């Protein structure tokens, strides 16, 4: 059961990261990009969880940093008002 849980986290993290990257790279507007960052946040959480379960601290550390960057992306594209100019 433990391996099934780890694989579920890893596959969700991988798939959601790929979809999020496509959403951000499309440059289809602030809303799509912002939701791409929301998906990146979920992906980071899944990677952090999977890395904790497998004791892969390098992957976990990387995704803690990416989590913070992605939270900034959510703030920038979905919360903060667009600056004029």
Secondary structure, DSSP 8 states (H G I E B T S, - for coil): -HHHHHHHHHHHHHHHHHHHHHHHHTT--HHHHHHHHHHHHHHHHHHHHHHHHHT-HHHHHHHHHHHHHHHHHHIIIIIS-----
